[in-house]
């Protein structure tokens, strides 16, 4: 299987950076940003090469869903199989591209059901040089939150990068089935800043907007098992209607009320109290929830 991509080649030797968008079919800012990057990266001064895949999971995108018809989460299916289901084949094709890269940027959003505070993350890689490169990339990207998390999570593009020793970051920006122009701009600027940080582009060759100073980020590095697993935090105890009482970026303490889940008549209402203290970085915005659906992710400040 071949993924639809565009490779931009510079006139001199240098690193190869892979930029992925649309790993989930309902994440739109990465797709728009990838198309814009193809247009604005100045090849005439590019050192090395950049491969851009605007929509990795094209079958999911065409279905209008997060997943393809086999309903497997691509971000849990890496490295995939060449002879597997559609999602496994896509994962295998993306894994082949990762194997050719020196650095990887994987762009995401909360999709149709969650919103995510603008953030960039990386795995806490055991190799000090890889980890240092990821920290540089994350800071250069310029989003307000940086989260370093467990290197033990498998099935992801970043776990393939981890095993290959390829420095990699991922980014998240809002979601809720909306393509935010601010998210597209932030992703374009962030990728350009990383390319400049890695010396693929001169700093004066990126857009004036991308050259603007970025605020000092909120930073947390959490090496505990399952840190960074966004789909297991503060799960719903039952199926019902979710009503949030907090907002993205809000500081909460363990035991604070995050929201409620009620039955359809509102006769039974379950309070959802935070299991952690920290900052709300992921919040479910789609009201219908099933039992065990993640409702909110709180980044603890360690």
NUDO-975779 format. One record per residue: residue in three letters; x, z, y of N, C-alpha, C in turn. Coordinates in steps of 0.02 Angstrom, whole numbers, always signed. Each point is the difference from the previous one (the first is absolute). Example, Ala and Ser with C-alpha at 12.3 -4.5 7.8 and 13.67 -1.06 7.14 Angstrom:
# NUDO-975779
  res     n_x     n_z     n_y    ca_x    ca_z    ca_y     c_x     c_z     c_y
  ALA    +660    +390    -284     -45      +0     +59     +45      +0     +60
  SER     -18     -36     +53     +42      +3     +59     -39     +37     +55
END
This chain:
# NUDO-975779
  res     n_x     n_z     n_y    ca_x    ca_z    ca_y     c_x     c_z     c_y
  UNK     +42      +0     -60     -42      +0     +60     +44      +0     +62
  UNK     -18     -42     +48     +35      -2     +64     -44     +28     +55
  UNK     +28     +44     +41     -36     +27     +57     +11     -46     +60
  UNK     -52      -7     +41      +5     -41     +60     +44     +37     +51
  UNK     +56     -30     +17     +48     +34     +44     +33     -51     +45
  UNK     +35     +27     +50     +41     -42     +44     +68     +33      +6
  UNK     +52     -39     -11     +68     +25      +9     +30     -29     +63
  UNK     +24     +44     +43     +35     -20     +61     +74     +10     -11
  UNK     +38     -53      +8     +72      +1     -12     +38      -6     +65
  UNK     +49     +44      +9     +42      -4     +59     +56     -49      -8
  UNK     +40      -6     +53     +56     -47      -1     +65     +32     -22
  UNK      -2     +65     -15     +60     +34     -23     -18     +49     -55
  UNK     +50     +20     -38     -12     +44     -57     -21     +69     +23
  UNK     -40     +33     -40     -23     +67     +16     -47     +25     -53
  UNK     -31     +58     +11     -44     +29     -50     -64     -40      -9
  UNK     -34     +14     -55     -65     -30     -15     -52     +55      +2
  UNK     -48      -5     +46     -53     +49      +8     -65     -29     -26
  UNK     -36     +39     -40     -65     -19     -26     -54     +41     +35
  UNK     -50     -33     +29     -56     +33     +33     -64     -17     -38
  UNK     -35     +51     -24     -60      -9     -40     -61     +24     +38
  UNK     -54     -39      -2     -65     +20     +26     -53     -14     -51
  UNK     -57     +31      +6     -56     -16     -43     +10     +18     -73
  UNK     +37     +53     -14      +3     +25     -69     -70     +20     -23
  UNK     -40     +24     +46     -71     +11     -12     -40     -52     +40
  UNK     -53     -25     -29     -36     -55     +31     -42     +19     +60
  UNK      -6     +66     +14     -41     +22     +57     +42     +30     +56
  UNK     +63     -19      +5     +45     +27     +51     +22     -57     +45
  UNK     -28      -2     +60      +2     -62     +39     +55      -2     +53
  UNK     +18     +57     +30     +53      -1     +51     +66     -29     -28
  UNK     +20     +19     -62     +63     -30     -26      -4     -75      -7
  UNK     -58     -26     -20      -6     -73      -8      +8     -36     +67
  UNK     -34     +27     +51      +5     -31     +67     +70      +7     +28
  UNK     +31     +58     -10     +68     +10     +26     +50     -47     -35
  UNK      -9      -9     -65     +46     -45     -37      -5     -71     +27
  UNK     -61     -23     +13      -7     -68     +27     +33      -5     +69
  UNK      -7     +52     +40     +31      +0     +66     +76      +1      -5
  UNK     +27     +38     -47     +72      +4      -9     +29     -68     -19
  UNK     -35     -38     -41     +23     -67     -17      +9     -42     +63
  UNK     -44     +11     +48      +1     -39     +62     +53     +23     +49
  UNK     +13     +67      +4     +40     +26     +55     +73     +16     -18
  UNK     +17      +5     -64     +70     +14     -17     +42     -61     +19
  UNK     +50      +9     +44     +40     -56     +23     +54     -21     -50
  UNK     -15     -52     -39     +47     -20     -52     +67     -22     +28
  UNK      +0     -25     +62     +63     -26     +27     +53     +53     +10
  UNK     -21     +64      +3     +50     +55      +7      -3     +48     -60
  UNK     -38     -19     -50      -8     +43     -59     +64      -1     -42
  UNK     +22     +58     -20     +57      +6     -46     -26     +23     -67
  UNK      +8     -42     -52     -29     +16     -65     -67     -34      -8
  UNK     -47     +33     -35     -65     -31     -12     -54     +53      -6
  UNK     -61     -22     +14     -59     +43      -5     -53     -37     -40
  UNK     -24     +31     -53     -56     -27     -39     -62     +41     +17
  UNK     -53     -35     +18     -63     +33     +21     -56     -23     -46
  UNK     -35     +49     -29     -58     -12     -43     -61     +30     +36
  UNK     -40     -39     +35     -55     +30     +38     -54     +33     -44
  UNK     -15     -31     -58     -53     +26     -44     +26      +0     -71
  UNK     +30     +55     -21     +26      +4     -68     -57      -6     -51
  UNK     -54     +37     +13     -56      +3     -48     -55     -49     +22
  UNK     +14     -64      -5     -48     -50     +24     -67      +3     -37
  UNK      -2     +10     -67     -65      +4     -33     -43     +58     +27
  UNK     +31     +56     +15     -39     +57     +28     -25     -18     +69
  UNK     +41     -31     +41     -20     -20     +67     -60     -49      -3
  UNK      +3     -48     -44     -53     -50      -5     -65     +32     -26
  UNK      +6     +53     -40     -60     +36     -24     -29     +44     +55
  UNK     +39     +14     +52     -22     +47     +51      +4     +71     -23
  UNK     +47     +14     -46      +6     +66     -29     +73     +24      +2
  UNK      +8     +62     -16     +68     +29      -3     +39     -28     -59
  UNK     -34     -15     -54     +33     -21     -62     -26     -68     -22
  UNK     +37     -30     -46     -21     -63     -30     -53     +14     -53
  UNK     -20     -53     -37     -56      +7     -46     +12     +47     -58
  UNK     +63     +15     -16     +13     +48     -53      -5     +72     +25
  UNK     -11      +8     +66     -11     +65     +33     +59     +48      -8
  UNK     +59     -27      -8     +60     +42      -4     +31      +4     +70
  UNK     +24     +60     +17     +33     +10     +64     +70     -29      -4
  UNK     +13     -51     +39     +66     -32      -2     +55     +49     +18
  UNK     -15     +48     +45     +51     +49     +20     +12     +53     -52
  UNK     -30      -7     -59     +13     +44     -57     +20     -40     -61
  UNK     +13     -65      +8      +8     -46     -57     +71     -27      -6
  UNK     +42     +10     +51     +69     -25      -3     +38     +33     -57
  UNK     +46     -35     -33     +25     -68     +14     -43     -56     -30
  UNK     -54     +17     -34     -45     -52     -26     +26     -34     -62
  UNK     -36     -53     -19     +18     -40     -59     -14     -73     +14
  UNK     +44     -43     -23      -9     -72     +12     -60     -27     -39
  UNK     -17     +31     -57     -55     -24     -42     -59     +49      +1
  UNK      -6     +41     +52     -52     +50      +2     -63     -23     +36
  UNK     -39     +48     +23     -60     -15     +39     +20     -28     +68
  UNK     -49     -21     +39     +15     -31     +65     +42     +47     +44
  UNK     -18     +64      +2     +37     +47     +42     +70     +12     -28
  UNK      +6      +2     -65     +67      +8     -30     +43     -60     +14
  UNK     -28     -60      +1     +39     -60     +14     +22      +0     +74
  UNK     -45     +21     +44     +19      +4     +71     +56     +51     +10
  UNK      -6     +57     -33     +53     +51      +5     +66     -26     -25
  UNK      -2     -39     -55     +62     -29     -27     +31     -49     +49
  UNK     -42     -42     +32     +26     -49     +48     +30     +36     +60
  UNK     -33     +52     +25     +27     +38     +57     +65     +36     -20
  UNK      +3     +24     -61     +61     +33     -24     +59     -49      -1
  UNK     -13     -63     -17     +53     -50      +1     +26     -10     +71
  UNK     -45      +0     +49     +21      -7     +69     +41     +61     +23
  UNK     -21     +59     -21     +37     +61     +18     +71      -4     -27
  UNK      +7     -28     -60     +66      -5     -31     +48     -45     +38
  UNK     -27     -42     +44     +43     -45     +40     +14     +27     +69
  UNK     -27     +59     +16      +4     +26     +69     +53     +53      +7
  UNK     +25      +8     +61     +45     +54     +17     -37     +58     +32
  UNK     -57     -14     +31     -42     +51     +32     -73     -22      -8
  UNK     -45     +49      -3     -72     -15      -8     -40     +40     +50
  UNK     -51     -33     +31     -49     +33     +42     -69     -17     -29
  UNK     -38     +50     -18     -66      -9     -31     -53     +28     +47
  UNK     -44     -43     +26     -48     +18     +52     -69     +12     -30
  UNK     -31     +57     +19     -65     +19     -27     -46     +25     +55
  UNK     -63     +14     -19     -48     +37     +41     -43     +42     -47
  UNK     -50     +34     +28     -46     +38     -42     -53     -42     -33
  UNK      +0     -65     +12     -50     -43     -32     -69     +12     +28
  UNK     -51      -8     -42     -69      +6     +24     -26     +71      -3
  UNK     +34     +45     -35     -28     +67     -12     +37     +57     +33
  UNK     +60     -12     +24     +39     +53     +31     +29     -24     +66
  UNK     +18     +48     +42     +40     -13     +60     +65     +40      -7
  UNK     +54     -29     +22     +65     +33      -5     +32      +2     +69
  UNK     +27     +58     +18     +35      +5     +63     +61     -45      -3
  UNK     +17     -35     +53     +57     -46      -2     +64     +37     -22
  UNK     +27     -23     -56     +57     +35     -29     +43     -48     -41
  UNK     +61     +20     -11     +46     -37     -43     +31     +50     -48
  UNK     +10     -23     -62     +25     +46     -52     +52     -32     -44
  UNK     +30     +43     -41     +50     -23     -48      +7     +52     -55
  UNK     +27     -22     -56     +15     +46     -55     +67     +35     +14
  UNK      +4     +63     -19     +62     +38      +9     +48     -18     -56
  UNK     +33     -56      +9     +43     -31     -50     +60     +44     -15
  UNK     +20      +2     -64     +57     +41     -20     +66     -27     +27
  UNK      +4     -64     +14     +61     -31     +26      +2     +13     +76
  UNK     +52     +34     +23      +4     +19     +71      +2     -60     +45
  UNK     +33     -54     -21      +4     -60     +42     -68     -34      +7
  UNK     -36      -5     -55     -67     -29      +2     -46     +42     +44
  UNK      +3     +65      -9     -42     +44     +40     +17      -5     +74
  UNK     +63      -3     +16     +21      -7     +71     -26     -65     +30
  UNK      +3     -54     -39     -26     -64     +25     -75      +3     +11
  UNK     -36     +33     -45     -73      +7      +8     -18     +41     +61
  UNK     +38     +53     +12     -13     +40     +60     +12     -40     +63
  UNK     +52     -41      +1     +13     -43     +57     -57     -49     +11
  UNK     -23     -32     -54     -54     -48      +5     -64     +33     +25
  UNK     -15     +60     -26     -61     +35     +20      +1     +18     +74
  UNK     +56     +26     +23      +5     +18     +71      -4     -63     +44
  UNK     +32     -53     -21      -2     -61     +39     -70     -29      +4
  UNK     -40      +8     -52     -67     -29      -2     -42     +25     +58
  UNK      +6     +64     +16     -28     +24     +63     -71     +28      -2
  UNK     -27     +17     -58     -65     +31      -3      +6     +76     +10
  UNK     -55     +33     +20      +6     +70     +22     +10     +51     -56
  UNK     -10     -19     -63     +10     +47     -55     +46     -32     -52
  UNK     +48     +39     -24     +45     -21     -54      -7     +50     -57
  UNK     -10     -25     -61     -11     +44     -58     +44     -23     -58
  UNK     +49     +41     -16     +40     -11     -59     -29     +39     -58
  UNK     -10     -33     -57     -37     +32     -55     +35     -10     -67
  UNK     -30     +29     -51     +28      +1     -67     +22     -69     -23
  UNK     +58      -3     -32     +24     -62     -29     -25      -9     -72
  UNK     -43     +45     -23     -21      -2     -70     -64     -39     -13
  UNK     -31     -28     +52     -63     -36     -11     +15     -72     -22
  UNK     -31     -20     -55     +12     -66     -29     -58     -48     +14
  UNK      +9     -63     -18     -53     -49      +6      -4     -34     +67
  UNK     +43     +17     +46      -3     -23     +69     +54     -52     +15
  UNK      -9     -37     +53     +54     -44     +23     +63     +41     +14
  UNK     -10     +59     +30     +58     +42     +17     +34     +29     -61
  UNK     -36      +8     -56     +34     +24     -60     +43     -55     -31
  UNK     -22     -63      +7     +42     -56     -21     +63      -2     +43
  UNK      -9      +9     +66     +58      +3     +45     +46     +58     -18
  UNK     -30     +57     -13     +39     +60     -20     +45     -16     -59
  UNK     -29     -30     -52     +38     -13     -61     +54     -53     +11
  UNK     -12     -45     +48     +48     -54     +15     +52     +21     +52
  UNK      -9     +60     +29     +46     +22     +52      -9     -38     +65
  UNK     -61     -25     +13     -14     -39     +61     -33     +46     +51
  UNK     +28     +10     +58     -32     +42     +51     -68     -30     +19
  UNK     -51     +44      +2     -68     -25     +12     -40     +52     +39
  UNK     -44     -25     +43     -47     +43     +36     -70     -31      -8
  UNK     -50     +43     +10     -68     -25      +4     -30     +26     +65
  UNK     -51     -34     +25     -34     +21     +61     -74      +1     -11
  UNK     -34     +44     +36     -73      +7      -2     -26      +0     +72
  UNK     -59     -31     +10     -28      -1     +68     -76      -7      -4
  UNK     -36     +54     +13     -73      -1      +4     -31     -31     -62
  UNK     -50     -44      +7     -37     -27     -56     -74      +2     +16
  UNK     -41     +26     -46     -73      +5      +8     -33     -69      +9
  UNK     +27     -50     -33     -28     -68      -1      +4     -35     +68
  UNK     +44     +24     +43      +9     -31     +66     +72     -24      +6
  UNK     +10     -57     +31     +68     -23     +16     +14     +17     +72
  UNK     +37     +55      +9     +15     +24     +67     +56     -41     +32
  UNK     -12     -28     +59     +52     -38     +35     +62     +44     +12
  UNK     -11     +63     +14     +57     +45     +12     +42      +7     -63
  UNK     -32      -2     -58     +38      +4     -63     +40     -63     -13
  UNK     -30     -57     +14     +37     -63      -8     +61      +0     +45
  UNK      -9     +18     +63     +56      +2     +47     +54     +50     -23
  UNK     -21     +59     -23     +48     +50     -22     +39     -24     -60
  UNK     -32     -37     -45     +35     -26     -59     +49     -56     +18
  UNK     -21     -44     +44     +45     -53     +22     +61     +31     +34
  UNK     -12     +46     +47     +55     +31     +36     +45     +40     -47
  UNK     -31     +36     -46     +39     +41     -46     +46     -41     -44
  UNK     -27     -55     -27     +42     -43     -41     +57     -31     +39
  UNK     -14     -21     +62     +53     -28     +42     +54     +52     +15
  UNK     -21     +62     +13     +49     +52     +13     +43     +14     -61
  UNK     -30      -2     -60     +39     +11     -61     +49     -58     -10
  UNK     -22     -61     +12     +46     -57      -7     +59      +6     +49
  UNK     -14     +26     +60     +55     +11     +47     +45     +57     -22
  UNK     -30     +53     -27     +39     +57     -24     +46     -21     -57
  UNK     -23     -45     -42     +40     -24     -57     +45     -59     +19
  UNK      +0     -17     +64     +43     -51     +29     -15     -70     -25
  UNK     -63     -13     -19     -20     -68     -13     -16     -36     +65
  UNK     -20     +38     +51     -16     -29     +65     +36     +39     +54
  UNK     +24     -34     +53     +25     +36     +59     -57     +38     +32
  UNK     +14     +58     +27     -54     +40     +30     -32     -36     +60
  UNK     +39     -40     +35     -29     -35     +58     -40     -62     -21
  UNK      -2     -14     -67     -38     -58     -23     -71     +19     -23
  UNK     -14     +64      -7     -67     +21     -19     -43      +5     +63
  UNK     -64      +4      -8     -45      -1     +58     +12     +59     +46
  UNK     -17      -9     +63      +8     +54     +48     -40     +61     -20
  UNK     -59     -11     -29     -41     +56     -23     +36     +40     -54
  UNK     +32     -35     -47     +35     +34     -54     +63     +36     +24
  UNK     +26     -20     +59     +59     +33     +27     -16     +64     +37
  UNK     -64     +15     +10     -19     +60     +36     +18     +62     -40
  UNK     +20     +55     +33     +16     +62     -36     -60     +25     -41
  UNK     +13     +29     -57     -53     +28     -42      +2     +76      +5
  UNK     -58     +33      -7      -1     +73      +5     +35     +33     -59
  UNK     +24     +60     +10     +30     +38     -54     -53     +15     -53
  UNK     +12     -19     -63     -53      +8     -50      -6     +71     -26
  UNK     -58     +15     -28      -8     +60     -41     +28     -16     -68
  UNK     +45     +41     -25     +36     -15     -62      -9     +55     -51
  UNK     -17     -19     -62      -2     +48     -55     +29     -34     -61
  UNK     +43     +36     -36     +26     -24     -64     -19     +52     -53
  UNK     -39     -24     -49     -29     +44     -51     +19     -25     -69
  UNK     +49     +31     -33     +23     -24     -65     -42     +22     -59
  UNK     -52     +39     +11     -39     +27     -56     -34     -56     -40
  UNK     -10     +10     -65     -34     -50     -40     -69     -18     +29
  UNK     -15     -64      -1     -64     -27     +24      -8      +0     +76
  UNK     +49     +24     +38      -5      -9     +72      +0     -76     +14
  UNK     -42     -21     +46      -7     -71     +14     -54     -34     -41
  UNK     -30     +36     -48     -55     -29     -39     -65     +13     +39
  UNK     -22     -50     +37     -55      +9     +48     -68      +8     -33
  UNK      -7     -22     -63     -65      -2     -31     -18     +63     -41
  UNK     +41     +52      +5     -16     +60     -39     -10     +62     +43
  UNK      +3      -8     +65      -2     +58     +45     -72     +17     +19
  UNK     -16     +65      -2     -66     +25     +19     -56     -43     -30
  UNK      -5      -2     -66     -49     -42     -34     -71     +27      +8
  UNK     -48     -45      -3     -70     +20      +3     -19     +33     -66
  UNK     -34     +57      +1     -19     +33     -62     -61     -31     -33
  UNK     -33     -47     +35     -61     -30     -27     -13     -67     +34
  UNK     -47     -37     -27     -22     -62     +31     -52     +17     +54
  UNK      +5     -33     +57     -47     +14     +53     +17     -34     +65
  UNK     -21     +32     +55      +8     -28     +68     +51     +43     +37
  UNK     +54     -32     +22     +55     +35     +33      -8      -2     +76
  UNK      +6     +59     +30      -1      +5     +73     +62     +38     +22
  UNK     +42     -33     +40     +64     +30     +21     -11     +42     +62
  UNK     +37     +56      +4      +0     +43     +58     +68      +0     +36
  UNK     +46     -41     -23     +67      -3     +31     +14     -72     +20
  UNK     +54      -9     +35     +20     -67     +22     +73     -12     -21
  UNK     +19     -63      -1     +69     -18     -15     +47     +33     +50
  UNK     +57     +25     -25     +50     +31     +44     -13     +73     +15
  UNK     -57     +26     -22     -17     +70     +15     +41     +47     -44
  UNK     +22     +55     +28     +35     +53     -37     -52     +45     -32
  UNK     +10     +15     -65     -45     +45     -36     +40     +51     -38
  UNK     -32     +54     -17     +29     +52     -42     -35      +0     -68
  UNK     +35     +23     -51     -32      +7     -66     -63     +42      +6
  UNK     -55     -25     -26     -64     +34      +4     -45     -24     +56
  UNK     +28     -39     +48     -42     -27     +54     -50     -50     -28
  UNK     -57      -5     +32     -52     -47     -21     +19     -71     +19
  UNK      +5     -44     -51     +13     -71     +11     -66     -39      +7
  UNK     -52     +22     -34     -64     -35      +2     -44     +26     -56
  UNK     -54     -36     -13     -47     +19     -52     -19     -61     -42
  UNK     -19     +14     -62     -29     -51     -44     -69     +26     -20
  UNK     -52     -41     +12     -68     +22     -15     -34     -50     -46
  UNK     -54     +24     -32     -41     -47     -39     -43     -41     +49
  UNK     -39     -47     -27     -34     -48     +43     -54     +32     +43
  UNK     -29     +55     -22     -50     +35     +39     +29     +52     +47
  UNK     +64     +16     -11     +32     +52     +40     -17     +70     -22
  UNK     -30      +7     -59     -17     +66     -25     +61     +38     -24
  UNK     +48     -36     -28     +61     +31     -25     +58     -25     +42
  UNK     +34     +45     +32     +56     -17     +44     +62     +39     -22
  UNK     +54     -37     -13     +63     +31     -23     +51      -4     +57
  UNK     +27     +57     +18     +53      +2     +51     +66     -24     -31
  UNK     +35     -43     +36     +65     -23     -22     +52     +33     +45
  UNK     +38     +46     -28     +50     +36     +39     +70     -26     -17
  UNK     +42      -5     +50     +67     -28      -9     +40     +41     -50
  UNK     +34     -34     -44     +44     +33     -48     +71      +6     +27
  UNK     +12     -28     +59     +67      +2     +30      -4     +17     +74
  UNK     +58     +19     +28      +7      +8     +72     +45     -55     +26
  UNK     -20     -32     +54     +40     -54     +28     -41     -46     +43
  UNK     +14     -65      -3     -32     -50     +43     -41     -47     -44
  UNK     -62     -13     +21     -43     -47     -36     +26     -71     +13
  UNK     +26     -33     -52     +27     -67     +10     -42     -54     -34
  UNK     -43     +20     -47     -46     -47     -32     -69     +33      -1
  UNK     -51     -39     +18     -68     +27      +2     -49     -51     -27
  UNK     -40     +21     -47     -51     -45     -26     -53     -13     +53
  UNK     -15     -64     +11     -51     -18     +50     -62     -31     -31
  UNK      +4     -16     -64     -58     -29     -35     -41     +58     -29
  UNK     -63      +8     +21     -36     +62     -16     -16     +10     -75
  UNK     -17     -54     -36     -15     +10     -71     +63     +17     -38
  UNK      -1     +55     -36     +59     +20     -38     -21     +14     -72
  UNK     +47     -13     -45      -8     +19     -69     +42     +63     -13
  UNK     -16     +34     -53     +39     +58     -19     +74     -20      -9
  UNK     +44     +40     +28     +73      -9      -3     +27     -48     +53
  UNK     -44     -33     +39     +25     -41     +55     +38     +44     +50
  UNK     +58     -24     +23     +38     +37     +51     -36      -4     +66
  UNK      -5     +57     +34     -37      +4     +62     +46      +4     +61
  UNK     +57     +32      -8     +47      +6     +56     +69     +19     -28
  UNK     +51     -30     +30     +69     +18     -17     +31     +38     +58
  UNK     +28     +57     -15     +32     +41     +51     +75      +0     -12
  UNK     +38     -24     +49     +73      +0      -5     +26     +68     +20
  UNK     +31     +34     -48     +27     +66     +14     +67      -6     +34
  UNK     +13     +44     +48     +62      -3     +39     +51     +47     -32
  UNK     +42     -29     -43     +49     +40     -37     +67      +1     +36
END
